[in-house]
Amino acid sequence: MAQVPYFLIKVMCSVGGFIGGLSLLFEPLGRQTEIALFTVNKSAETFYNLALRRELPVRFPKGECVLMGVSMAVLLYNYVNHR
C-alpha cells in the first residue's frame, strides 16, 4: 500500500473540519453554543495531551478534571443565564 503524503493528510483533515463546521450553521442557536463549548473542551484536552506527550512543563495533577470543571461551569452559567 502506498504512503499518503503528509501535506495531503493535512488538506484532507482541513476540508473535513471545514465541512463539519458548516453543518453548525444548520443547528438551532441554543444548540450551537453547547456544541461550541464541547469542542472547546475537547480541543483544550487535546492540546494538554499533546503538551504532555512532548514533555512540556504543564504537568499538574488532575489537569483534565480542571479543564472539564471549567467547561461545565461555563456551560451551566450559559444555560442558566441565557434561557
C-alpha positions in Angstrom: 0.0 0.0 0.0 1.4 3.4 -0.9 2.2 6.1 1.7 0.0 9.2 1.7 2.0 12.4 1.7 1.8 14.4 4.9 0.5 17.6 3.2 -2.3 15.7 1.7 -3.3 14.4 5.1 -3.4 18.0 6.4 -5.5 19.1 3.5 -8.0 16.2 4.0 -8.3 17.0 7.7 -8.8 20.7 7.0 -11.5 20.1 4.4 -13.3 17.6 6.7 -13.2 20.2 9.5 -14.5 22.9 7.3 -17.4 20.8 6.1 -18.2 19.8 9.7 -18.1 23.4 10.7 -20.5 24.4 8.0 -23.0 21.9 9.4 -23.1 24.0 12.5 -25.0 26.7 10.6 -28.0 24.4 10.4 -28.3 23.8 14.1 -30.6 25.9 16.3 -28.9 28.8 18.1 -29.2 27.3 21.6 -27.5 24.1 20.4 -24.7 26.0 18.6 -23.4 27.3 21.9 -23.4 23.9 23.5 -21.6 22.3 20.6 -19.0 25.2 20.6 -18.3 24.7 24.3 -18.0 20.9 23.8 -15.5 21.4 21.0 -13.5 24.0 23.1 -13.3 21.4 25.9 -12.1 18.7 23.5 -9.5 21.0 21.8 -8.1 22.1 25.2 -7.9 18.5 26.3 -6.1 17.6 23.0 -3.6 20.5 23.4 -3.0 19.4 27.0 -2.3 15.8 26.0 0.0 17.0 23.1 2.0 19.1 25.6 2.3 16.1 27.9 3.5 13.9 25.1 6.1 16.5 24.1 7.1 16.8 27.8 6.4 20.5 28.1 6.2 21.8 31.7 2.4 21.8 32.0 2.1 18.7 34.1 -0.2 19.2 37.1 -2.3 16.6 38.9 -5.8 16.1 37.7 -5.4 18.6 34.8 -8.1 17.1 32.7 -10.5 17.3 35.6 -9.8 21.1 35.9 -10.5 21.5 32.2 -13.7 19.6 32.5 -14.8 21.6 35.5 -14.2 24.9 33.9 -16.0 23.9 30.7 -19.0 22.6 32.7 -19.1 25.9 34.7 -19.2 27.9 31.5 -21.9 25.7 30.0 -24.1 25.8 33.1 -23.6 29.5 33.5 -24.7 30.0 29.9 -27.7 27.6 30.3 -29.0 29.4 33.5 -28.5 33.0 32.4 -29.4 32.8 28.7 -32.6 30.9 28.7 
